[in-house]
Amino acid sequence: MRLFATALPLFTACSLPLLTQTALADKINPIAGEHAQSYIEHVFVTVPRHRLKQDTALAISVLAGQDLDNHKASNLGETLQFIPGLASASFGPGVGQPVIRGQQGPRVLSLQNSTASADAASISGDHAVSVEPLLAEKIEIIRGPASLLYGSGAIGGVVNVIDKRVPVALPKKSTLKGEVRHNSVNDGNTAILAFDSGIKTQNGGWAFHVNAIDRSSNNTDTPTFMRNEDIANELENTQSDAESFTLGASYLTDDSYIGFAYSQIDNLYGIPIGAHEHGHEEEEGHDEEEEEEGHEDEEEETVSIDLQQKRYDVRADVHAPFAYAEKIRWFLTHTDYMHAELEGDEIGTTWSNQTTENRVELLHEQIKGWHGAVGFQMKRSSLEAIGEESYLPQTDTSSQGIFILEDKHIHQFKFELGARVERTTLDAQGQANDKVFTSHNFSASSLYTFSDQARLGVAYSHSERAPVTEELFSNAGNSVGSYVEHVATGTIEVGDRNLNTERSNNIDVSFSFNLANTEGYITIFNNQFSDYIYLAETGLEQDEVEVLQYQQTGADFNGVEVELKYRLNPNRYTGQTTFTVFGDSIRGELDTNQDIPRLAPQKIGFKIDYTQPMFNIHTAVMHGFDAKENGNVNTDNFSRVDVALNITPFKQKDNVIFVQVNNLTDALIRNNTSFLRDIAPEPGRAVKAGIRFSL
């Protein structure tokens, strides 16, 4: 792998000189005013037992603080694309689905505060994830073994977006925070307000949270490119208009709480012109004038998605409810999701998904050296698509799962074991019998600590995933001549109700170190699938549209992920400079010797952050290599440069004036993970300016 050959020397060159330094794990950071180890670590909360990121062999990442602020975008995929192993599956600016180690769609689970986002994003590439990253406090990403905690569908990984919708602590004072920003690339405007307050009582208190966001934009500018033999420099019909709000309240005692939240998202966004082209047969008797008018009408037809989701959350933590129980965590979520696909002003197809999820985790005290959590999860959803482009029957899906995750220290080793059993039932309208699958998942990992500064981790997992609705029932009961096209992909997809459970075996080997001013990791992974579900060519066509069939075969994914951070000049007078090198390489191949389609290209990059008490300067450069499939180049290499200036003119650090420039060089970037890579390149140079304030 080219990136492995590139990244390993970089890792070695950066690391070896630093190993000669004295390891000062408790050195005070003059800028942050706290211990260096605390300064560079995050408490990882997605796994039930909260722990430092470095205290596990699991492949995890955390995006928080200034780093999150510098990369926040209007969609989740774009926010995460600078993290090793992650990419964005765009479908125009309105959609950015996260991709983890080459996996996307139903193999990646997007969570909002540890329960599913419960939308229709996994069904189709043009459906947005109904999560608002601009409101995130932090985002946690799980790759590999620990993903079994959240369901068999998380065979690729988990993205957990954490916000304050359900307050978990009583605020010391009432605060009003806000942000306004403008984006030049699409004439976009965003306004955010969040209010937190509390009322103390004799035995605890009430905490309240309210937030609201309003954002709108016009067509997105791009570098000059060719589309359908025409020169273009903007993506037509990519305007958007989104609003959301959240109301939350919790009652808290000294060691427990119960909270509630209601949120609503309304998001209207356009799909780039050319993404939803319909084949129309010419009718006899049309004269040239009528034909020309017909073509003009067809060219002017626009497709937009009008999305709405209502979400209800209940959360509770009860500390030490009985003997040997350290804590019980309860999550109950109900979502009512709907989106209409508008063709001009007419509704073409309406999608709806109503989901209820109930999850309980019991964290127990140490038993013979083992400490961890057990739990169960129940989920029920009803997916329906009504309209002329509906290729799926109404399907009710229910699942019940039990899981366990345990860890134990033995001298310099830390062992982690996990298991999950899940039963999934799919009841599709018009199908004679329900489809029932039982999946078994387990994981084992070991972390060997050489010293406080160096660790070697090995993690293994066996994962199983039940086929989802579209894989089983697409165009169920139809045949050539009556198939319904999936216009987002420009193909006809045919399901197979005889598909088996998808299985994979994943192994990660990682080395990480953490010196006084340096930290880094390198992870090598291999993920072997049996019964990998994919769309195979059939050689058939309907009205010149290719017919694809869901089939199963073996598949092999392997890759490497690297990140190194080196802090220079930790001095209150000269400021602190942090230099980060990162990169990844992911390859995937079917047993038929075909490359997995739409994999993210190999990438390598660096970041430089210079921080003074009054300002922060951030620079990020990412180079993506040519993306090749089956010996052919799909997308050319690119280099993207982002810069940001954050000024804090007052003592209150939450008051910030910021200017960000994304894609500074206005590079033409075609995203290989996108179905629209040929007709909709990524946005051009974007200047974002705004203020964040706290009162």
C-alpha positions as CSV (number, residue, x, y, z in Angstrom):
1,M,0.0,0.0,0.0
2,R,1.4,3.4,-1.0
3,L,0.3,5.2,2.0
4,F,1.7,2.6,4.4
5,A,5.1,3.1,2.7
6,T,4.7,6.8,3.0
7,A,3.2,7.0,6.5
8,L,5.5,4.6,8.3
9,P,8.7,6.5,7.5
10,L,7.0,9.7,8.5
11,F,5.9,8.1,11.8
12,T,9.4,6.8,12.4
13,A,11.1,10.0,11.5
14,C,8.9,12.0,13.8
15,S,9.1,9.5,16.6
16,L,12.7,8.5,17.0
17,P,14.1,11.9,17.9
18,L,11.4,12.3,20.5
19,L,12.0,9.0,22.2
20,T,15.3,10.5,23.4
21,Q,13.4,13.2,25.4
22,T,12.7,12.8,29.0
23,A,9.1,11.7,29.5
24,L,7.4,14.4,31.5
25,A,3.9,13.1,31.7
26,D,2.9,15.5,34.4
27,K,4.5,18.6,32.8
28,I,2.2,21.7,33.2
29,N,0.9,23.1,29.9
30,P,1.3,26.9,30.3
31,I,-1.4,27.7,27.7
32,A,-4.0,25.3,29.0
33,G,-3.0,25.6,32.7
34,E,-3.4,22.0,33.4
35,H,-1.5,18.7,33.2
36,A,-0.3,17.8,29.7
37,Q,-1.8,14.3,29.9
38,S,-5.3,15.7,30.7
39,Y,-4.8,18.4,28.1
40,I,-4.3,15.9,25.2
41,E,-6.8,13.3,26.3
42,H,-10.6,13.0,26.2
43,V,-12.9,11.0,28.3
44,F,-14.6,8.6,25.9
45,V,-18.3,8.2,26.8
46,T,-19.8,6.2,24.0
47,V,-18.7,2.9,25.7
48,P,-20.7,2.4,28.9
49,R,-17.7,2.7,31.3
50,H,-16.3,6.1,30.7
51,R,-12.5,6.0,30.2
52,L,-9.6,8.0,28.7
53,K,-9.1,7.4,25.0
54,Q,-5.6,6.1,25.6
55,D,-6.9,3.5,28.2
56,T,-8.2,1.1,25.6
57,A,-7.1,-1.0,22.6
58,L,-10.3,-0.1,20.8
59,A,-10.0,1.9,17.6
60,I,-11.6,5.2,18.7
61,S,-11.4,8.9,17.8
62,V,-12.8,12.0,19.4
63,L,-13.4,15.4,17.7
64,A,-14.0,18.1,20.2
65,G,-13.0,21.6,21.3
66,Q,-11.2,23.9,19.0
67,D,-10.5,21.1,16.5
68,L,-14.3,20.5,16.2
69,D,-15.0,24.2,15.8
70,N,-12.5,24.5,13.0
71,H,-14.1,21.6,11.0
72,K,-17.8,21.9,11.7
73,A,-19.9,21.9,8.6
74,S,-23.6,21.6,7.8
75,N,-23.4,17.9,7.3
76,L,-21.8,15.1,9.3
77,G,-19.5,13.6,6.6
78,E,-17.8,16.9,5.8
79,T,-17.2,17.5,9.5
80,L,-15.3,14.2,9.9
81,Q,-13.3,13.9,6.7
82,F,-10.0,15.0,8.1
83,I,-10.0,12.1,10.6
84,P,-7.9,9.0,9.6
85,G,-10.1,6.2,8.3
86,L,-13.1,8.5,7.7
87,A,-14.5,10.1,4.6
88,S,-17.7,11.7,3.4
89,A,-20.2,10.2,0.9
90,S,-21.6,13.4,-0.6
91,F,-24.6,13.8,-2.9
92,G,-24.2,17.5,-3.5
93,P,-23.7,19.9,-0.6
94,G,-26.9,19.0,1.2
95,V,-25.8,15.4,1.9
96,G,-22.6,14.1,3.6
97,Q,-22.9,10.6,5.0
98,P,-20.0,9.3,7.1
99,V,-17.8,6.5,5.6
100,I,-15.7,4.5,8.0
101,R,-12.9,2.3,6.7
102,G,-14.6,2.0,3.3
103,Q,-18.0,1.0,4.9
104,Q,-21.1,3.2,4.5
105,G,-24.9,3.0,4.3
106,P,-26.3,0.2,6.6
107,R,-22.8,-0.8,7.8
108,V,-22.3,2.6,9.6
109,L,-24.5,3.6,12.5
110,S,-25.0,7.3,13.1
111,L,-26.1,8.0,16.7
112,Q,-27.4,11.1,18.5
113,N,-26.5,10.8,22.2
114,S,-26.1,7.0,22.0
115,T,-29.3,6.2,20.2
116,A,-29.8,5.9,16.4
117,S,-30.5,9.0,14.3
118,A,-33.4,6.9,12.8
119,D,-33.8,8.5,9.4
120,A,-33.6,7.1,5.9
121,A,-30.0,7.9,5.2
122,S,-28.8,4.3,4.9
123,I,-31.4,3.5,2.2
124,S,-30.1,5.9,-0.4
125,G,-27.1,8.2,-1.1
126,D,-29.3,11.3,-1.6
127,H,-30.9,11.1,1.9
128,A,-29.3,13.3,4.5
129,V,-28.4,12.1,8.1
130,S,-30.8,13.9,10.4
131,V,-28.1,15.1,12.8
132,E,-27.0,18.7,13.2
133,P,-23.2,18.7,13.6
134,L,-23.2,22.5,14.2
135,L,-24.8,21.8,17.6
136,A,-22.4,19.1,18.6
137,E,-20.3,19.4,21.8
138,K,-18.1,16.5,20.6
139,I,-18.3,13.6,18.2
140,E,-17.0,10.2,19.0
141,I,-16.1,7.5,16.4
142,I,-15.8,3.8,17.1
143,R,-14.2,1.5,14.6
144,G,-14.1,-2.3,15.0
145,P,-14.8,-4.3,18.2
146,A,-16.7,-1.9,20.5
147,S,-19.3,-1.2,17.8
148,L,-21.1,-4.4,18.7
149,L,-22.5,-2.5,21.7
150,Y,-24.9,-0.6,19.4
151,G,-26.2,-3.3,17.1
152,S,-25.3,-5.7,14.4
153,G,-25.8,-3.0,11.8
154,A,-22.7,-1.2,13.1
155,I,-20.4,-3.8,11.3
156,G,-18.4,-0.9,9.9
157,G,-18.4,1.5,12.8
158,V,-20.3,4.1,14.9
159,V,-20.5,7.9,14.9
160,N,-22.0,9.3,18.1
161,V,-22.8,13.0,18.0
162,I,-23.1,14.3,21.5
163,D,-25.0,17.5,22.4
164,K,-26.7,19.0,25.5
165,R,-30.3,18.3,24.6
166,V,-30.8,16.3,27.8
167,P,-28.9,18.1,30.6
168,V,-26.7,15.8,32.7
169,A,-25.4,18.4,35.2
170,L,-26.8,21.4,37.0
171,P,-25.3,24.6,35.5
172,K,-23.5,26.9,37.9
173,K,-25.3,29.9,36.3
174,S,-27.6,30.7,33.4
175,T,-25.8,31.1,30.1
176,L,-26.9,32.3,26.6
177,K,-24.6,31.2,23.8
178,G,-24.9,31.9,20.2
179,E,-23.2,32.0,16.8
180,V,-23.8,33.7,13.5
181,R,-21.8,32.9,10.4
182,H,-21.7,33.6,6.7
183,N,-20.4,31.3,3.9
184,S,-19.3,32.9,0.6
185,V,-19.3,29.7,-1.5
186,N,-23.1,29.5,-1.3
187,D,-24.1,32.8,0.1
188,G,-25.1,30.8,3.2
189,N,-26.2,32.3,6.6
190,T,-26.4,30.4,9.9
191,A,-27.7,31.6,13.3
192,I,-27.5,29.5,16.4
193,L,-28.8,30.2,20.0
194,A,-28.5,28.0,23.0
195,F,-29.8,28.7,26.6
196,D,-28.9,26.7,29.7
197,S,-30.3,27.4,33.1
198,G,-31.1,25.6,36.4
199,I,-33.0,25.8,39.6
200,K,-31.5,24.4,42.8
201,T,-33.6,22.5,45.2
202,Q,-32.9,21.0,48.7
203,N,-32.1,17.5,47.3
204,G,-30.8,18.5,43.8
205,G,-32.3,20.7,41.2
206,W,-33.7,21.2,37.7
207,A,-31.6,21.9,34.6
208,F,-33.0,23.3,31.4
209,H,-31.7,23.5,27.8
210,V,-33.1,25.2,24.8
211,N,-31.4,25.6,21.4
212,A,-32.4,26.7,17.9
213,I,-30.6,26.9,14.6
214,D,-31.6,28.6,11.3
215,R,-29.5,28.2,8.2
216,S,-30.1,28.9,4.5
217,S,-28.0,29.0,1.4
218,N,-28.1,29.4,-2.4
219,N,-26.4,27.4,-5.2
220,T,-22.9,26.3,-4.4
221,D,-19.9,27.7,-6.3
222,T,-17.3,25.2,-7.7
223,P,-14.1,25.5,-9.7
224,T,-14.8,25.5,-13.4
225,F,-15.6,22.0,-14.6
226,M,-17.2,20.2,-17.5
227,R,-20.7,18.8,-17.0
228,N,-22.5,17.2,-20.0
229,E,-20.1,18.9,-22.4
230,D,-20.9,22.3,-20.9
231,I,-18.7,24.5,-18.8
232,A,-20.0,25.1,-15.3
233,N,-18.8,26.8,-12.2
234,E,-21.7,26.2,-9.8
235,L,-24.0,23.4,-8.8
236,E,-27.5,24.3,-9.9
237,N,-30.4,23.5,-7.6
238,T,-28.3,23.1,-4.4
239,Q,-30.0,25.7,-2.3
240,S,-31.0,24.7,1.2
241,D,-33.2,26.0,4.0
242,A,-33.1,24.3,7.4
243,E,-34.4,25.0,10.9
244,S,-34.3,23.0,14.1
245,F,-35.0,23.5,17.8
246,T,-34.6,21.5,21.0
247,L,-36.3,21.7,24.4
248,G,-34.8,19.7,27.2
249,A,-35.1,19.4,31.0
250,S,-33.7,17.1,33.7
251,Y,-34.2,16.6,37.4
252,L,-30.9,15.9,39.1
253,T,-29.8,14.7,42.6
254,D,-26.2,14.4,43.8
255,D,-25.6,11.2,41.9
256,S,-28.5,10.5,39.6
257,Y,-30.8,12.2,37.1
258,I,-33.7,11.7,34.7
259,G,-34.2,14.0,31.7
260,F,-36.4,14.6,28.7
261,A,-36.0,16.3,25.4
262,Y,-38.0,17.1,22.3
263,S,-36.4,18.2,19.0
264,Q,-37.6,19.0,15.5
265,I,-35.7,19.3,12.3
266,D,-37.0,20.8,9.1
267,N,-34.6,20.6,6.1
268,L,-35.3,21.5,2.5
269,Y,-32.4,20.9,0.2
270,G,-31.9,20.6,-3.5
271,I,-30.3,17.8,-5.5
272,P,-27.8,18.9,-8.1
273,I,-29.2,19.1,-11.6
274,G,-28.5,15.9,-13.5
275,A,-28.6,13.7,-10.5
276,H,-32.2,12.5,-11.0
277,E,-32.5,12.0,-14.8
278,H,-35.4,10.0,-16.0
279,G,-35.5,8.0,-19.2
280,H,-38.4,9.1,-21.4
281,E,-39.3,7.3,-24.5
282,E,-40.0,9.5,-27.5
283,E,-43.6,9.2,-28.7
284,E,-44.6,9.1,-32.3
285,G,-46.3,12.2,-33.7
286,H,-44.2,14.7,-31.9
287,D,-43.0,17.5,-34.1
288,E,-39.6,19.1,-33.7
289,E,-41.1,22.1,-31.8
290,E,-42.9,20.0,-29.3
291,E,-39.8,17.8,-28.8
292,E,-37.6,20.9,-28.1
293,E,-40.2,22.2,-25.7
294,G,-40.2,18.8,-24.0
295,H,-36.5,18.8,-23.6
296,E,-36.5,22.3,-22.2
297,D,-39.1,21.3,-19.6
298,E,-37.1,18.2,-18.8
299,E,-33.9,20.3,-18.3
300,E,-35.7,22.7,-16.0
301,E,-37.1,20.0,-13.8
302,T,-35.6,20.1,-10.4
303,V,-35.6,17.6,-7.6
304,S,-35.5,18.7,-3.9
305,I,-36.0,16.8,-0.6
306,D,-38.2,18.2,2.1
307,L,-37.3,16.5,5.3
308,Q,-38.8,16.7,8.8
309,Q,-38.0,14.7,11.9
310,K,-39.6,14.9,15.3
311,R,-37.6,13.2,18.1
312,Y,-38.4,12.5,21.7
313,D,-35.7,11.5,24.2
314,V,-35.7,10.2,27.7
315,R,-32.5,9.6,29.6
316,A,-31.7,8.5,33.1
317,D,-28.6,7.6,35.2
318,V,-29.1,6.0,38.6
319,H,-26.0,5.5,40.7
320,A,-25.6,2.5,43.0
321,P,-29.2,1.3,42.8
322,F,-28.4,-2.0,44.5
323,A,-25.5,-4.2,45.6
324,Y,-22.7,-4.7,42.9
325,A,-24.4,-2.2,40.6
326,E,-22.3,0.9,40.0
327,K,-24.8,2.7,37.7
328,I,-27.8,2.0,35.5
329,R,-28.1,4.1,32.2
330,W,-31.4,4.2,30.4
331,F,-32.1,5.6,26.9
332,L,-35.5,5.8,25.3
333,T,-36.0,7.4,22.0
334,H,-39.0,7.8,19.6
335,T,-38.5,9.4,16.2
336,D,-41.1,10.3,13.6
337,Y,-39.2,10.9,10.3
338,M,-40.6,11.9,6.9
339,H,-39.3,13.3,3.7
340,A,-40.9,14.2,0.4
341,E,-39.0,14.0,-2.9
342,L,-40.3,17.0,-4.8
343,E,-40.1,17.0,-8.6
344,G,-40.6,20.7,-9.2
345,D,-43.6,21.5,-7.0
346,E,-45.0,18.0,-7.2
347,I,-44.4,15.2,-4.7
348,G,-42.9,12.2,-6.5
349,T,-42.2,9.9,-3.5
350,T,-42.7,10.2,0.2
351,W,-40.6,8.3,2.7
352,S,-41.5,7.8,6.3
353,N,-39.7,6.0,9.1
354,Q,-41.1,5.7,12.7
355,T,-38.7,4.3,15.2
356,T,-38.7,3.5,18.9
357,E,-35.5,2.4,20.6
358,N,-35.2,1.4,24.3
359,R,-31.7,0.7,25.7
360,V,-30.6,-0.1,29.2
361,E,-27.0,-0.5,30.4
362,L,-25.9,-1.8,33.8
363,L,-22.4,-0.9,34.9
364,H,-21.3,-3.3,37.7
365,E,-18.6,-3.0,40.4
366,Q,-15.5,-5.0,40.1
367,I,-16.0,-8.8,40.3
368,K,-12.9,-10.9,40.5
369,G,-11.0,-8.2,38.7
370,W,-13.5,-7.7,35.9
371,H,-15.2,-4.4,35.5
372,G,-17.7,-3.6,32.7
373,A,-21.3,-3.4,31.6
374,V,-24.2,-5.6,30.5
375,G,-27.4,-4.4,28.8
376,F,-30.2,-5.0,26.4
377,Q,-31.6,-3.0,23.5
378,M,-34.9,-3.2,21.7
379,K,-35.7,-1.4,18.5
380,R,-38.7,-1.3,16.2
381,S,-39.1,0.7,13.0
382,S,-41.7,1.0,10.3
383,L,-40.3,2.1,6.9
384,E,-42.6,3.1,4.0
385,A,-42.2,4.7,0.6
386,I,-45.2,5.9,-1.3
387,G,-45.1,7.2,-4.9
388,E,-44.1,6.5,-8.4
389,E,-40.4,5.9,-7.5
390,S,-41.1,3.6,-4.6
391,Y,-39.1,0.4,-5.2
392,L,-39.5,-0.9,-1.6
393,P,-42.6,-2.4,0.1
394,Q,-43.6,-1.2,3.5
395,T,-41.4,-3.0,6.1
396,D,-41.7,-3.4,9.8
397,T,-38.3,-4.3,11.4
398,S,-37.9,-5.3,15.0
399,S,-34.7,-6.3,16.9
400,Q,-33.8,-7.4,20.4
401,G,-30.2,-7.6,21.5
402,I,-28.3,-8.3,24.7
403,F,-24.6,-7.4,25.1
404,I,-21.7,-7.4,27.5
405,L,-18.4,-5.6,27.6
406,E,-15.8,-6.4,30.3
407,D,-12.2,-5.4,31.0
408,K,-9.5,-6.6,33.5
409,H,-6.0,-5.5,34.3
410,I,-3.3,-8.1,34.9
411,H,0.1,-6.5,35.5
412,Q,0.9,-4.5,32.3
413,F,-1.9,-6.0,30.3
414,K,-5.5,-4.8,30.0
415,F,-7.9,-7.3,28.5
416,E,-11.3,-6.4,27.0
417,L,-14.0,-8.9,26.1
418,G,-17.4,-8.2,24.5
419,A,-20.3,-10.1,23.1
420,R,-23.7,-9.4,21.6
421,V,-26.6,-11.6,20.4
422,E,-29.4,-10.0,18.4
423,R,-32.5,-11.2,16.8
424,T,-33.9,-9.3,13.8
425,T,-37.3,-9.8,12.2
426,L,-38.4,-8.1,9.0
427,D,-42.1,-8.1,8.0
428,A,-42.5,-6.8,4.5
429,Q,-45.9,-6.0,3.0
430,G,-46.9,-8.5,0.3
431,Q,-44.3,-11.1,1.4
432,A,-45.6,-14.5,2.5
433,N,-43.3,-15.0,5.5
434,D,-41.3,-12.8,7.8
435,K,-37.5,-12.9,7.5
436,V,-35.8,-13.7,10.8
437,F,-32.1,-13.5,11.5
438,T,-30.0,-14.2,14.6
439,S,-26.6,-12.5,14.7
440,H,-23.7,-13.3,17.0
441,N,-21.0,-10.8,17.7
442,F,-18.0,-11.0,19.9
443,S,-14.7,-9.2,20.4
444,A,-11.4,-9.6,22.4
445,S,-8.6,-7.1,22.8
446,S,-5.4,-6.7,24.7
447,L,-3.5,-3.6,25.5
448,Y,0.1,-4.0,26.7
449,T,1.6,-0.9,28.4
450,F,5.4,-0.7,28.0
451,S,5.4,2.4,30.2
452,D,3.2,5.4,30.9
453,Q,4.2,6.7,27.4
454,A,3.9,3.7,25.1
455,R,1.2,1.0,24.4
456,L,0.6,-1.8,22.0
457,G,-2.9,-2.9,21.3
458,V,-4.4,-5.9,19.5
459,A,-8.1,-6.2,18.9
460,Y,-10.2,-8.9,17.2
461,S,-13.9,-9.0,16.5
462,H,-16.4,-11.3,14.8
463,S,-19.4,-9.4,13.5
464,E,-22.6,-10.4,11.9
465,R,-25.2,-8.2,10.2
466,A,-28.7,-9.1,9.1
467,P,-29.6,-7.9,5.6
468,V,-31.7,-4.8,5.5
469,T,-34.9,-3.9,3.7
470,E,-33.5,-2.7,0.4
471,E,-31.1,-5.7,0.2
472,L,-34.0,-8.2,0.6
473,F,-37.0,-6.6,-0.9
474,S,-36.0,-4.0,-3.6
475,N,-38.4,-4.4,-6.5
476,A,-40.0,-7.3,-4.7
477,G,-42.5,-9.1,-7.0
478,N,-41.4,-7.0,-10.1
479,S,-39.7,-8.2,-13.3
480,V,-38.0,-6.7,-16.3
481,G,-40.4,-4.2,-17.8
482,S,-42.0,-3.3,-14.4
483,Y,-38.9,-2.6,-12.3
484,V,-38.8,0.8,-10.6
485,E,-35.5,2.7,-11.0
486,H,-33.5,3.9,-8.0
487,V,-32.9,7.4,-9.5
488,A,-30.3,8.4,-6.9
489,T,-27.9,5.7,-8.3
490,G,-29.2,5.7,-11.8
491,T,-29.7,1.9,-11.7
492,I,-32.4,-0.6,-11.1
493,E,-31.8,-2.5,-7.8
494,V,-33.3,-5.9,-7.2
495,G,-33.3,-7.5,-3.8
496,D,-33.0,-11.2,-2.9
497,R,-35.0,-12.5,0.1
498,N,-32.8,-15.5,0.3
499,L,-29.7,-13.5,1.4
500,N,-27.9,-14.8,4.5
501,T,-26.4,-13.0,7.4
502,E,-23.3,-11.0,6.5
503,R,-20.2,-12.0,8.5
504,S,-16.9,-10.4,9.0
505,N,-13.7,-11.0,11.0
506,N,-11.7,-7.9,11.9
507,I,-8.3,-7.5,13.5
508,D,-6.6,-4.3,14.5
509,V,-3.0,-3.9,15.6
510,S,-2.0,-0.4,16.9
511,F,0.9,1.2,18.6
512,S,0.5,4.5,20.4
513,F,2.7,6.7,22.5
514,N,2.3,9.8,24.6
515,L,5.3,11.8,25.7
516,A,5.5,15.3,27.3
517,N,4.9,17.2,24.0
518,T,4.2,14.3,21.6
519,E,1.5,11.8,21.0
520,G,0.7,9.5,18.1
521,Y,-0.6,6.2,16.8
522,I,-0.4,3.9,13.9
523,T,-3.1,1.3,13.3
524,I,-3.1,-1.6,10.8
525,F,-6.4,-3.4,10.2
526,N,-7.8,-6.3,8.1
527,N,-11.5,-7.0,7.8
528,Q,-12.4,-10.2,6.0
529,F,-16.1,-10.7,5.0
530,S,-17.9,-13.9,4.1
531,D,-21.3,-13.4,2.5
532,Y,-20.6,-9.7,1.8
533,I,-23.7,-8.2,0.3
534,Y,-23.2,-6.1,-2.8
535,L,-24.9,-5.1,-6.0
536,A,-23.8,-7.3,-8.9
537,E,-24.2,-6.7,-12.6
538,T,-26.8,-8.9,-14.3
539,G,-26.3,-7.9,-17.9
540,L,-30.0,-6.9,-18.1
541,E,-31.4,-3.5,-18.9
542,Q,-34.8,-1.8,-18.8
543,D,-35.2,1.3,-20.9
544,E,-31.4,1.6,-21.1
545,V,-31.1,1.5,-17.3
546,E,-28.8,-1.2,-15.9
547,V,-30.3,-3.8,-13.7
548,L,-28.3,-4.8,-10.6
549,Q,-29.0,-7.7,-8.3
550,Y,-28.0,-7.9,-4.6
551,Q,-25.7,-10.9,-4.2
552,Q,-23.2,-12.3,-1.7
553,T,-19.5,-13.2,-1.9
554,G,-16.3,-12.9,0.1
555,A,-14.6,-9.5,0.5
556,D,-11.3,-8.3,2.0
557,F,-10.6,-4.8,3.4
558,N,-7.3,-3.8,4.7
559,G,-5.7,-0.5,5.6
560,V,-3.5,1.7,7.8
561,E,-4.3,4.8,9.8
562,V,-1.7,7.2,11.2
563,E,-1.8,10.3,13.3
564,L,1.1,12.1,15.0
565,K,1.0,15.3,17.1
566,Y,4.1,17.2,18.2
567,R,3.8,20.4,20.3
568,L,6.5,23.1,20.0
569,N,7.2,26.0,22.3
570,P,4.7,25.4,25.1
571,N,5.4,28.9,26.5
572,R,3.0,31.6,27.7
573,Y,5.0,34.2,25.8
574,T,5.6,32.6,22.4
575,G,2.4,30.6,22.4
576,Q,2.1,27.0,21.5
577,T,2.4,25.4,18.1
578,T,1.0,21.9,17.4
579,F,2.0,20.1,14.3
580,T,-0.1,17.1,13.3
581,V,0.6,14.5,10.5
582,F,-2.2,12.2,9.5
583,G,-3.1,9.8,6.8
584,D,-4.8,6.6,5.8
585,S,-5.0,4.0,3.1
586,I,-8.0,1.6,2.6
587,R,-8.2,-1.1,0.0
588,G,-11.2,-3.4,-0.6
589,E,-11.6,-6.3,-3.0
590,L,-14.3,-8.9,-3.7
591,D,-13.5,-12.5,-4.1
592,T,-14.4,-12.0,-7.7
593,N,-11.2,-10.0,-8.0
594,Q,-13.2,-6.8,-8.5
595,D,-12.4,-3.7,-6.4
596,I,-15.0,-2.4,-4.0
597,P,-16.7,0.6,-5.7
598,R,-16.6,4.2,-4.4
599,L,-13.8,3.7,-1.8
600,A,-12.2,6.8,-0.5
601,P,-8.8,7.5,-2.0
602,Q,-5.6,7.3,0.0
603,K,-5.0,10.5,1.9
604,I,-2.1,12.1,3.7
605,G,-2.0,15.6,5.3
606,F,-0.9,17.8,8.1
607,K,-2.3,20.4,10.4
608,I,-0.5,23.3,12.2
609,D,-2.2,25.1,15.1
610,Y,-0.7,28.1,16.7
611,T,-2.4,29.2,19.9
612,Q,-2.0,32.4,22.0
613,P,-4.3,33.4,24.8
614,M,-5.9,35.9,22.5
615,F,-6.1,34.0,19.2
616,N,-5.6,30.7,17.4
617,I,-4.4,30.1,13.8
618,H,-5.3,26.8,12.2
619,T,-4.0,25.4,8.9
620,A,-4.9,22.0,7.4
621,V,-3.6,20.4,4.2
622,M,-5.0,17.2,2.9
623,H,-3.8,15.4,-0.3
624,G,-5.9,12.7,-1.9
625,F,-4.3,10.3,-4.3
626,D,-5.8,9.0,-7.6
627,A,-8.8,6.7,-6.9
628,K,-8.6,3.6,-8.9
629,E,-11.0,0.7,-9.5
630,N,-10.2,-2.4,-11.5
631,G,-7.1,-0.7,-13.0
632,N,-8.9,2.4,-14.1
633,V,-8.6,5.9,-12.6
634,N,-12.0,7.1,-11.4
635,T,-11.0,10.4,-9.8
636,D,-7.8,12.4,-10.0
637,N,-5.6,13.4,-7.1
638,F,-6.3,16.6,-5.3
639,S,-4.9,18.9,-2.6
640,R,-7.2,20.8,-0.2
641,V,-6.0,23.6,2.0
642,D,-8.0,25.0,4.9
643,V,-7.1,27.9,7.1
644,A,-8.8,29.5,10.1
645,L,-8.2,32.4,12.4
646,N,-10.0,32.5,15.8
647,I,-9.7,35.7,17.9
648,T,-10.7,35.9,21.6
649,P,-10.5,39.6,22.3
650,F,-12.0,39.3,25.8
651,K,-11.2,37.2,28.9
652,Q,-14.3,35.1,28.3
653,K,-12.9,32.4,26.0
654,D,-16.4,31.6,24.6
655,N,-16.5,35.0,22.8
656,V,-14.8,34.4,19.5
657,I,-14.5,36.2,16.2
658,F,-13.5,33.7,13.5
659,V,-12.6,33.6,9.8
660,Q,-12.2,30.3,8.0
661,V,-11.2,29.6,4.4
662,N,-12.0,26.1,3.1
663,N,-10.3,24.9,-0.2
664,L,-8.1,28.0,-0.2
665,T,-6.6,27.2,-3.7
666,D,-10.0,26.5,-5.2
667,A,-9.0,23.0,-6.2
668,L,-11.2,20.9,-8.4
669,I,-12.1,17.9,-6.1
670,R,-14.2,15.0,-7.3
671,N,-15.2,12.8,-4.4
672,N,-14.8,9.1,-5.3
673,T,-17.3,8.1,-2.6
674,S,-20.0,10.1,-4.3
675,F,-22.5,8.8,-6.9
676,L,-22.3,12.3,-8.4
677,R,-18.5,12.5,-8.7
678,D,-18.8,13.1,-12.5
679,I,-21.4,15.8,-12.4
680,A,-21.1,17.4,-9.0
681,P,-17.6,18.2,-7.7
682,E,-17.0,19.4,-4.2
683,P,-17.4,23.1,-3.3
684,G,-14.8,25.6,-4.4
685,R,-13.1,28.3,-2.2
686,A,-15.4,29.1,0.7
687,V,-14.8,32.0,3.1
688,K,-16.7,31.6,6.4
689,A,-16.8,34.5,8.9
690,G,-18.7,34.9,12.1
691,I,-18.8,35.3,15.8
692,R,-19.5,33.0,18.8
693,F,-20.6,34.6,22.0
694,S,-21.6,33.7,25.5
695,L,-23.5,35.8,28.0
